[in-house]
Structures are given as structure tokens and as C-alpha cells.
Amino acid sequence: MSSERIHHLDWLKVLIVYGIVVYHACLVFAYVPWLIGNHERSLVLSAFAGFCFPWGIPAMFLIAGADAWFGLRSHSLADFARKRFLRLAVPLVPGLLILSPLQRFIVSRTPPPPLDQLPAYYVRFFRDLDLTWSPPVIGKYWLHLWFLAYLFAISLACAPLLKWLHGAAGRAVTARVAGAAQRLGVMPFALPMVLTQVVLRPFFPDYQDWADIAIYTTVFVWGAMVFSDRRFEGVIASHIRPIMVAALAASAGLGASLLLFPGTDIVSAEVRAVTWSLFVWCWLHAVLYLGIRWLDFPNPVITYLQEAVLPVYLIHHPYVLLVASFVVTWDAGVWPKFAVILVTVFAMTLLTYEFGIRRWNPMRLLFGLEPKGEVRRRGREAGSAIAGPATAAH
């Protein structure tokens, strides 16, 4: 057994979550309507947002699957559920009570209405709640915090399977999958995702509905398996050329399917389901290769930013809406506005984290972080993570 930390997992977690900030800033200038829109749009920013949209959130679930696998290595299912509840479910409460109505208030007018109208808006927001059993209703009222609710549910649903993967039978299955991937590459293992989309996408085409949930669950489990066996790193690195060829082909196929099959009939839905699945699968592995090849080294800045990923995800979205609601009214070009939004939001988010969250245990609890004393104790006791030839740790 060797002692090592999977540093590229730290890097990917930070780059993906902080990349969501860039993505949301791009949406202000995208041709697809969003909560806040600039009168002048950008083809470049629209293309970037469109490229990232299919695989960005699945990448967060993939990394979360790896985190869950490591979390279950030394914790019981009950303890894992308790920790996930504190980290993911607790922030949903202040999210709905405070952030959701505040964000809707901000985007109700450009620039936002006077603050003296805010109390009445809060009352109307909760008075008009219309909750249904459809999954997209979570995103309707929690906005960007839907991710926490979905991740919490998927984590609990998949926890028994991930715990089983730690056992002898699970390790044997993982070893056989890794061996097959060494011979065949990772593309054949896209089949479960493709099948779920072929079955579900025609009936649940909406964003965040059951077809999307199937993608998130598939990549969550795949992330746990990939990071549980270091041989997958070699597979991805050695097969990067066919992965990239497939990624480019899937990109062309998805673009063509959107142009040639824009309807809602069953044929159009099935074609989009297949091309969408392959696009997501290929680019997820291209991103993993980026980490494996170029980012497998420690960095103290990454250590700091990694702890901040959940607070950053929670609070950046209201700041994007707030800053953009004023900036879009300026008489300036797209790129100066985009730069102001991006820099200002990052500064406000990180300053809020450092001085309003990180140093105060009550705020840490609300934003899904462990108490400071627990973090220091665990750091003294744990040291470096352990990883062996057929296992990985973090």
C-alpha cells in the first residue's frame, strides 16, 4: 500500500464548481433567455455556455460520486447519511427562506425594485407557492440550489451500492470492469446512460426531470467506481485519442440532431437522447483526462478553495443576479460588462466566504461546513490519504 492523495480530484472539484460561476455570468449574454439578460448578446459566450451545459452539472455529480465513495470507506451508512444531511439538506432551509425569494425579487425588475418593497415580495413569494410532485418544481423555487436536493437524494439512494463496492464482491466487480476498460476503453460503458435516455427522454424531456436524474445517477456511480481503482486513470490517459474523436463526433451529432430533428415526436426525442448521452459521456472523460494529465500535484491555494466549493456554489448565484441586474443597464459593450460581472462576483463571493462564513461555526453549519475544531482534529489525525493498486483514497 502506498500513501498518496489524488490531487487532480481536488483540482477538478474546484475548477468545475468555480467554472459554474463563469457559466452563469455567460448566461447573462447568451441568446437563450435567462433570469437576467443583456440587450446585446454574444455568440462566443452563448457557444461556451451551450457547450458546457450538457456535461457541466453531470461533472459535479461524477466528482460527488468519488467523494461519496471515499466518505463511505470509513463511515457506516447511518453516519454517511447524517453527514450528507448536514452538508446538503441543512443549507436548503435558509436557501428557500432567504435566498430564493431574494433572487426572485432581484430579477423582478431591472434594476431591482427599491428595498422597501422586499418584505411584501417575501410574503407574496410564500403565499403563491405551488408545490407539485414533479422534480423540476425544486428548481422552480430553489433555483440553483436544486443541485443540493438532487445530490442529497441520489447520495442516499446510491449509498448501499457504494458501500457494497468497498466489500470483496464489489472490489471484484470493479476489478473486472477496470480490466475490461483496459481492453476496450471507456466508450462501451456509456451504454447504461444511453439506454436510460432512450427510455426516459421522450417522456421526460424537461431539464431536471427524470431523464436528467438518470444521467446524474449514472455518472455518480461511475465516478465512485473510476476513483476507486487507479487503473482507470491509465485507461483514460491511454485512450484519450479515441475519446476525443468520439467527443468531436458526438458534438457534431448533437448539433445535427438539434437542427435536423427539432420536433417533439418520438424519433426526434430518441435521436437527441443518443447524441446527448454520448456528448456528455465523452466530454466528462476528456475533463478527467485534463486532471489526470496536467493537474495531479498539490497546491495550498487549491486546498483553501476546495473547502469553499459548497459556500461558493450557494452564494455566487444571488451575486451574479444582483451585479448583472445593474450592469446590464450600462451603456457599455458585452466584454467590459462580462468582465465587471465576473470579477465583482468572484470578489464578493470569496470575501463573503472568508469573513462571513469560514470563521464562524454557526454560519459554517448553515453552509454545509464542519465546525472549525472538527476540521483541525481530523487534519491532525488523518494526515495523507491511503491508496493502493486496486483502491484509491482521498
C-alpha positions in Angstrom: 0.0 0.0 0.0 1.3 3.4 -0.9 0.4 6.7 0.7 -0.8 9.3 -1.8 -3.6 11.8 -2.3 -5.5 12.1 -5.6 -4.6 15.8 -6.2 -6.4 16.0 -9.6 -9.7 15.2 -7.8 -9.1 18.4 -5.7 -8.3 20.4 -8.8 -11.3 19.2 -10.8 -13.7 19.8 -7.9 -12.5 23.4 -7.7 -12.4 24.1 -11.4 -15.8 22.6 -12.1 -17.6 24.4 -9.2 -15.9 27.7 -9.8 -16.5 27.2 -13.5 -20.2 27.3 -12.7 -19.7 31.0 -11.7 -18.3 31.7 -15.2 -21.1 29.8 -16.8 -23.8 31.8 -15.0 -22.1 35.0 -15.9 -22.1 33.9 -19.6 -25.9 33.3 -19.4 -26.4 37.0 -18.9 -25.2 37.5 -22.5 -26.5 34.2 -24.1 -29.1 34.0 -26.8 -31.1 31.6 -24.7 -33.3 33.6 -22.3 -32.2 33.5 -18.6 -33.2 35.2 -15.4 -31.2 38.3 -16.3 -30.5 39.2 -19.9 -28.3 41.9 -21.5 -29.9 43.6 -24.5 -26.7 42.9 -26.6 -25.9 39.1 -26.9 -22.6 37.4 -27.5 -22.2 34.4 -29.9 -19.0 33.4 -28.2 -20.4 33.4 -24.7 -23.6 31.7 -26.0 -21.5 29.0 -27.6 -19.4 28.5 -24.4 -22.5 28.2 -22.3 -24.1 25.8 -24.8 -21.0 23.6 -24.8 -20.8 23.4 -21.0 -24.5 23.0 -20.3 -24.9 19.3 -21.1 -21.8 18.0 -19.2 -21.2 20.7 -16.5 -23.7 19.5 -13.9 -23.0 15.8 -14.6 -19.4 16.5 -13.9 -20.3 17.8 -10.5 -22.3 14.6 -9.8 -19.3 12.5 -11.1 -16.9 14.2 -8.6 -19.6 13.9 -5.9 -19.7 10.2 -6.5 -16.0 9.9 -5.9 -16.4 11.9 -2.7 -19.2 9.6 -1.6 -17.1 6.5 -2.2 -14.2 7.9 -0.1 -16.7 9.0 2.6 -18.1 5.5 2.9 -14.7 4.0 3.2 -14.5 4.7 6.9 -18.2 5.5 7.8 -21.3 3.5 8.3 -24.3 4.1 6.1 -26.0 5.9 9.0 -23.1 8.1 9.7 -22.7 8.9 5.9 -26.4 9.8 5.8 -26.1 12.1 8.8 -23.1 13.9 7.3 -24.8 14.3 3.9 -27.9 15.6 5.7 -25.8 18.3 7.4 -23.8 19.2 4.3 -26.6 19.1 1.7 -30.0 19.2 3.3 -29.5 21.8 6.0 -28.4 24.6 3.5 -31.7 24.1 1.6 -33.7 25.6 4.5 -32.1 29.1 4.5 -31.9 28.7 0.7 -35.7 28.6 0.4 -36.4 31.0 3.2 -33.9 33.7 2.3 -32.1 33.2 -1.0 -34.9 32.1 -3.2 -37.3 35.0 -2.7 -34.4 37.4 -2.6 -33.3 36.2 -6.1 -36.8 36.4 -7.5 -37.1 39.9 -6.1 -33.8 40.9 -7.8 -34.9 39.7 -11.2 -38.4 41.0 -10.9 -37.2 44.3 -12.4 -34.0 45.7 -14.0 -32.5 47.2 -12.0 -34.2 45.7 -8.9 -37.1 47.4 -7.1 -36.4 49.6 -4.0 -35.6 47.6 -0.9 -38.7 48.8 0.9 -40.7 46.5 -1.4 -38.8 43.4 -0.3 -40.9 42.4 2.8 -44.1 42.4 0.7 -42.4 40.4 -2.0 -41.3 37.8 0.5 -45.0 37.4 1.7 -46.2 37.0 -1.9 -43.5 34.5 -2.7 -44.5 32.1 0.0 -48.2 32.8 -0.4 -48.1 31.8 -4.1 -46.0 28.6 -3.6 -47.5 25.9 -5.8 -45.7 22.6 -4.9 -46.2 19.5 -7.0 -44.6 16.1 -7.2 -42.7 16.8 -10.4 -38.9 17.0 -9.8 -38.5 20.3 -11.8 -40.6 22.1 -9.1 -37.4 22.0 -6.9 -35.5 24.1 -9.4 -38.5 26.5 -9.8 -38.4 27.5 -6.1 -34.9 26.7 -5.0 -33.3 28.0 -8.3 -29.6 26.8 -8.4 -30.0 25.0 -5.0 -31.9 22.2 -6.8 -28.4 20.6 -7.2 -28.1 20.1 -3.4 -31.6 18.4 -3.2 -30.9 16.1 -6.1 -27.4 15.3 -4.8 -28.7 14.5 -1.3 -31.4 12.1 -2.7 -29.0 10.4 -5.2 -26.3 10.1 -2.5 -28.7 8.3 -0.1 -30.2 6.1 -2.9 -26.7 5.0 -4.1 -25.0 4.7 -0.7 -25.8 1.0 -0.2 -24.3 0.2 -3.7 -21.2 2.3 -3.0 -20.8 0.6 0.4 -21.0 -2.7 -1.4 -18.3 -1.7 -3.7 -16.0 -1.5 -0.7 -16.5 -5.2 0.0 -14.8 -8.2 -1.5 -17.6 -8.8 -4.1 -17.7 -5.1 -5.0 -13.9 -4.9 -5.4 -14.0 -7.9 -7.6 -16.6 -6.4 -9.9 -14.7 -3.1 -10.1 -11.5 -5.0 -11.0 -13.4 -6.8 -13.8 -14.7 -3.5 -15.1 -11.3 -2.0 -14.9 -9.8 -4.9 -16.8 -12.5 -4.7 -19.5 -11.8 -1.0 -19.8 -8.1 -1.6 -20.3 -9.0 -3.8 -23.3 -12.0 -1.9 -24.7 -11.7 1.7 -23.4 -14.4 3.6 -21.6 -16.9 4.1 -24.5 -18.7 0.7 -24.2 -19.6 1.7 -20.6 -21.7 4.6 -21.9 -24.4 2.0 -22.8 -26.3 2.3 -19.4 -26.6 6.1 -19.9 -27.7 5.8 -23.5 -30.3 3.2 -22.6 -31.8 5.2 -19.8 -32.0 8.2 -22.1 -33.6 6.3 -24.9 -36.3 5.0 -22.5 -36.9 8.2 -20.4 -36.0 11.2 -22.6 -39.1 11.0 -24.9 -41.4 11.0 -21.8 -39.4 13.4 -19.5 -37.7 15.9 -21.9 -37.7 18.8 -19.4 -34.5 20.0 -17.7 -34.0 18.4 -14.2 -36.8 15.8 -14.9 -36.4 12.0 -14.6 -34.2 11.7 -17.7 -31.7 14.1 -16.3 -31.9 12.4 -12.9 -30.9 9.1 -14.7 -27.8 10.8 -16.1 -26.8 12.3 -12.7 -27.3 8.9 -11.0 -25.3 7.0 -13.7 -22.3 9.4 -13.6 -22.5 9.5 -9.7 -22.0 5.7 -9.6 -19.4 5.8 -12.4 -17.4 8.5 -10.5 -17.3 6.3 -7.5 -16.0 3.3 -9.5 -13.5 5.3 -11.5 -11.9 6.8 -8.5 -11.9 3.6 -6.5 -9.4 1.9 -8.9 -6.4 3.8 -10.1 -6.2 1.7 -13.2 -9.0 3.8 -14.7 -6.6 6.7 -14.8 -4.3 4.8 -17.1 -7.3 3.7 -19.3 -8.4 7.3 -19.8 -4.9 8.5 -20.5 -4.1 5.8 -22.9 -7.4 6.1 -24.8 -7.6 9.8 -24.9 -7.4 10.0 -28.7 -10.4 7.8 -29.4 -12.2 9.6 -26.6 -11.6 12.9 -28.3 -12.5 11.6 -31.7 -15.8 10.3 -30.2 -16.3 13.6 -28.4 -16.0 15.6 -31.6 -18.2 13.2 -33.4 -20.8 13.4 -30.6 -20.6 17.2 -30.7 -21.3 17.2 -34.4 -24.1 14.6 -34.0 -25.8 16.6 -31.2 -25.6 19.8 -33.2 -27.0 18.0 -36.3 -29.8 16.3 -34.2 -30.9 19.7 -32.8 -31.0 21.2 -36.3 -32.5 18.2 -38.2 -34.8 16.9 -35.5 -36.1 19.9 -33.7 -39.6 18.4 -33.2 -41.1 16.7 -30.2 -42.0 13.4 -32.0 -40.6 10.1 -30.8 -37.9 9.9 -33.5 -36.5 13.3 -32.7 -36.5 12.6 -29.0 -34.7 9.3 -29.5 -32.0 10.8 -31.7 -31.4 13.6 -29.3 -31.3 11.1 -26.4 -28.5 9.1 -28.0 -26.4 12.0 -29.2 -26.9 13.9 -25.9 -25.8 10.9 -23.9 -22.6 10.3 -26.0 -21.8 14.0 -25.8 -22.0 14.0 -22.0 -20.0 10.8 -21.6 -17.2 11.8 -24.0 -16.6 15.2 -22.6 -16.7 14.0 -19.0 -13.8 11.7 -19.7 -12.0 14.5 -21.6 -12.2 16.6 -18.5 -11.0 13.7 -16.3 -8.0 13.4 -18.7 -7.3 17.1 -18.2 -7.0 16.4 -14.4 -5.0 13.2 -14.7 -2.5 14.6 -17.2 -2.0 18.1 -16.0 -3.3 18.7 -12.5 -2.0 15.8 -10.3 0.0 17.9 -7.9 -0.7 19.7 -4.6 -1.3 23.4 -4.2 -2.2 25.3 -0.9 -4.5 27.6 -2.8 -6.5 24.6 -4.1 -6.7 23.3 -0.5 -8.3 26.6 0.5 -10.6 26.8 -2.5 -11.7 23.2 -2.1 -13.2 23.8 1.3 -15.0 26.8 -0.1 -16.7 25.0 -3.0 -20.1 24.5 -1.3 -20.4 28.0 0.0 -19.2 29.4 -3.3 -21.9 27.4 -5.1 -24.6 28.6 -2.6 -23.9 32.3 -2.7 -22.4 33.1 -6.1 -25.8 32.8 -7.9 -27.5 35.7 -6.0 -24.4 37.8 -6.5 -24.5 37.1 -10.3 -28.1 38.2 -10.5 -27.6 41.3 -8.3 -24.5 42.6 -10.1 -25.8 41.8 -13.5 -29.2 43.5 -12.8 -27.3 46.8 -12.6 -24.5 46.2 -15.1 -26.9 45.3 -18.0 -28.3 48.8 -17.7 -24.9 50.4 -18.5 -24.1 51.9 -21.9 -21.1 49.6 -22.5 -20.1 46.6 -24.6 -20.5 42.9 -23.9 -17.0 42.2 -22.8 -16.5 45.1 -20.4 -19.8 44.2 -18.8 -18.9 40.5 -18.6 -15.5 41.3 -17.0 -17.1 43.5 -14.4 -19.7 40.9 -13.5 -17.2 38.1 -13.3 -14.6 39.9 -11.3 -17.1 41.5 -8.9 -19.0 38.3 -8.3 -15.8 36.3 -7.6 -14.6 39.1 -5.2 -17.9 39.3 -3.4 -18.3 35.6 -3.1 -14.8 34.9 -1.7 -15.0 37.8 0.7 -18.3 36.7 2.0 -16.9 33.2 2.4 -13.8 34.3 4.2 -15.2 36.9 6.6 -18.9 35.9 6.8 -18.8 32.1 6.8 -15.4 30.4 7.2 -14.6 31.9 10.6 -18.0 31.4 12.3 -19.2 27.9 13.3 -23.0 28.8 13.1 -22.5 30.1 9.6 -20.4 27.1 8.7 -23.3 24.8 9.8 -25.8 26.7 7.6 -23.5 26.5 4.6 -22.7 22.8 5.0 -19.2 23.0 6.5 -17.9 21.1 9.5 -17.0 23.1 12.7 -13.5 24.5 12.7 -12.5 22.3 15.6 -13.6 19.1 13.8 -11.6 20.1 10.7 -8.4 20.7 12.7 -8.8 17.5 14.6 -9.4 15.4 11.5 -6.4 17.1 9.9 -4.1 16.1 12.8 -5.4 12.5 12.9 -5.8 11.7 9.2 -2.7 13.0 7.5 -2.3 11.8 4.0 -4.9 9.5 2.4 -4.1 5.9 1.7 -4.3 4.5 -1.8 -3.4 1.0 -3.1 -3.1 -0.6 -6.6 -6.8 -1.5 -6.7 -8.2 1.2 -4.4 -8.0 4.9 -4.1 -8.5 7.3 -1.3 -9.0 10.9 -0.7 
